[in-house]
Amino acid sequence: MKVCLIGPLVGDLCGVPYEFNPQRDASRIDLNHPYRSLSDDSVLTLAVAKAILERRPYGDAIFDLAQRYPLAGFGGMFNQLWVKQRNPRPYNSYGNGAAMRVAPVGWAFNTVEDVLREAEASAACSHNHPKGIAIAQATALAIFLARKGQDKDAIRAALTQRFGFTLGRSLPEIREQAALDGFDETWKSVPLAIDVFLATDSFEECLLQAIALGCDADTQADIACAIAEAYYGVDDRWVTMLRPFLDDTQADILLAFCEKFGVEA
């Protein structure tokens, strides 16, 4: 069975119960929490996948799925413009929405130049602030390098050199920084998610520690686990966990994307 995009969707699924009820002790996080669900993170990740599969503009596919799932929990300006007003346009955002949905780009394209170009296009339809674009590019590049077999030192060096991030902190340092920075500005929150991937040793540990950073747990886990999946792979446990939460439309997009771009589990 070919798989990809399981990481960000599982990160979203398991993080949702802790988004507004943070649990900063990873040992107390329940990955089978009864209030698990998929949120806007997963809807828009699948929208980007759909755009790639159908060779459509990213904004068109994102708008289509946002309209199909209006109660997915979209952020403020996106919800107002793209969902309620049906007026899809860029709004100079540098929130984390562009990073949370970009994972398909890291899987579908095969050169650094293509990944950076497509990540920019996937972001700019809404998050056209330079930081919004750059953070999407950084996330997609990390996924691309991980799936191409680069080690963590190489991934860290590439992101530091290109984007100027401070990476390589220990988990206690990451948690301390997260408590200081909060999660409102993507330029601060997304490097912390990347650092969680760099500081952990398995997909599951990455998932737990990303959720344990605190608020916005679903998005932090989405981003960290998107990279972790590309680096470590995922086994059937995570596919089995995810499957009941996908409706037919979502499952069809995921299966088609996995078939075209995935790797054997």
Residue pairs with C-beta under 8 A, 6 or more apart in sequence:
1 236
1 239
1 258
1 264
1 265
2 258
2 259
2 262
2 263
2 264
2 265
3 234
3 239
3 258
3 262
3 263
3 264
3 265
4 107
4 229
4 230
4 257
4 258
4 261
4 262
4 263
5 45
5 46
5 49
5 103
5 104
5 107
5 226
5 229
5 254
5 257
5 258
5 262
6 229
6 234
6 238
6 239
6 242
7 103
7 203
7 225
7 226
7 227
7 228
7 229
7 230
7 234
7 238
8 41
8 42
8 45
8 100
8 103
8 222
8 223
8 225
8 226
8 229
9 38
9 42
9 45
9 222
9 242
9 254
10 207
10 221
10 225
10 234
10 238
10 241
10 242
11 41
11 207
11 210
11 211
11 218
11 220
11 221
11 222
11 223
11 224
11 225
11 226
12 38
12 39
12 41
12 42
12 45
12 100
12 218
12 219
12 221
12 222
13 36
13 37
13 38
13 42
13 218
13 241
13 242
13 245
14 29
14 31
14 33
14 36
14 207
14 211
14 218
14 221
15 210
15 211
15 217
15 218
15 219
15 220
15 221
15 222
16 35
16 36
16 37
16 38
16 39
16 217
16 218
17 30
17 33
17 34
17 35
17 36
18 29
18 33
18 211
18 217
18 218
19 39
19 215
19 216
19 217
19 218
20 215
22 214
22 215
22 217
23 29
23 211
23 212
24 175
24 212
24 213
24 214
25 212
26 208
26 209
26 211
26 212
29 208
29 211
29 212
31 204
31 207
31 208
31 241
32 241
36 245
37 245
38 72
38 245
38 246
38 250
39 72
39 73
39 218
40 69
40 72
40 73
40 74
40 75
40 78
40 97
41 100
41 101
41 218
41 219
41 222
42 72
42 222
42 250
43 65
43 66
43 68
43 69
43 72
43 250
44 62
44 65
44 66
44 97
44 100
44 101
45 100
45 101
45 103
45 104
45 222
46 65
46 250
46 253
46 254
47 58
47 61
47 62
47 64
47 65
47 66
47 101
48 58
48 61
48 62
48 101
48 102
48 103
48 104
48 105
48 122
49 104
49 253
49 254
49 257
50 56
50 61
50 64
50 65
50 253
51 57
51 58
51 60
51 61
51 62
51 122
52 104
52 105
52 108
52 118
52 257
53 253
53 256
53 257
53 260
54 61
57 125
58 121
58 122
58 125
59 88
59 125
59 126
62 82
62 88
62 101
62 125
62 126
63 82
63 86
63 88
66 72
66 74
66 78
66 82
66 83
66 88
67 83
67 86
68 249
70 83
74 82
74 83
75 95
75 97
77 91
77 93
78 91
78 93
78 97
78 126
81 87
81 88
81 89
81 91
82 88
82 126
88 125
88 126
89 126
90 124
90 125
90 126
90 127
90 128
91 126
91 128
92 128
92 129
92 132
93 126
93 127
93 128
93 129
93 132
94 127
94 129
94 130
94 131
94 132
94 135
94 185
94 186
94 187
95 127
95 132
95 184
95 185
95 186
96 135
96 183
96 186
96 189
96 190
96 216
96 219
96 223
97 126
97 127
97 132
98 122
98 123
98 126
98 127
98 132
98 133
98 135
98 136
98 186
99 135
99 136
99 138
99 139
99 186
99 190
99 219
99 223
100 219
100 222
100 223
101 122
102 119
102 122
102 123
102 136
102 139
102 140
103 139
103 140
103 143
103 222
103 226
104 257
104 261
105 115
105 118
105 119
105 122
105 136
105 140
105 143
106 115
106 119
106 139
106 140
106 141
106 142
106 143
106 144
106 146
106 147
106 226
106 230
107 143
107 144
107 147
107 230
107 257
107 261
107 262
108 118
108 257
108 260
108 261
109 115
109 118
109 144
112 141
112 144
115 137
115 140
115 141
115 144
116 137
116 140
116 141
118 140
119 133
119 136
119 137
119 139
119 140
119 141
120 133
120 136
120 137
122 136
123 132
123 133
123 135
123 136
123 137
124 133
127 133
127 136
131 185
131 186
131 187
132 186
134 163
135 186
135 187
135 190
137 163
138 159
138 162
138 163
138 165
138 190
138 191
138 194
139 190
139 194
139 223
139 226
139 227
141 158
141 159
141 162
142 155
142 159
142 194
142 197
142 227
142 230
143 226
143 227
143 230
144 230
145 154
145 155
145 158
146 155
146 227
146 228
146 230
146 231
147 230
147 231
147 263
150 158
152 198
152 231
155 198
155 227
156 167
156 168
156 198
159 165
159 167
159 194
160 166
160 167
165 191
165 194
166 191
167 191
167 194
167 195
167 198
168 195
168 198
169 177
169 195
169 199
170 199
171 196
171 199
171 200
171 209
174 192
174 195
174 196
174 199
174 209
174 213
175 212
175 213
177 192
178 189
178 192
178 213
178 214
179 214
181 188
181 189
181 192
182 188
182 189
182 215
183 189
183 214
183 215
183 216
183 219
183 220
189 216
189 219
189 220
190 223
192 213
192 220
193 210
193 213
193 219
193 220
193 221
193 223
193 224
194 223
194 224
194 227
196 206
196 209
196 210
196 213
196 220
196 224
197 206
197 210
197 224
197 225
197 227
197 228
197 231
199 209
200 206
200 209
200 228
202 228
202 232
203 225
203 228
203 229
203 232
203 233
203 234
203 238
206 224
206 225
206 228
207 221
207 224
207 225
207 228
209 224
210 217
210 220
210 221
210 223
210 224
210 225
211 217
211 220
211 221
213 220
233 263
233 265
234 265
235 265
236 265
239 265
243 251
246 254
